[in-house]
Amino acid sequence: MKIKDKNSQKPKPKGRKSALQRPPLLEKADCGAQVPKDQRFKERWLELNSDVRSALGSWNDLTEKYDGKMNRDQEQLHEIKSLLQELQKKLKVFGE
């Protein structure tokens, strides 16, 4: 039987590393190289505006596609209504 030396084993990392790690903090010297706050705000606003326009376009396309079509529940209710109407007609004939 072979005895393993504890010092020869690779040390295990302590703690778990998260997939979402925080970026390192910027030093004060790097602040001058950053994009101005107004520019970042404008870029984010344009991205948001673009996303809203895209969502609105998708909404309009889907509305046009499904306009006038009944959903599954409405189809079932329509079918039940027609079956009840047929039953009512048959009962009238039977009652006469």
Secondary structure, 3 states (H helix, E strand, C coil): CCCCCHHHCCCCCCCCCCCCCCCCCCCHHHHHHCCCHHHHHHHHHHHHHHHHHHHHHHHHHHHHHHCCCCCHHHHHHHHHHHHHHHHHHHHHHHHC
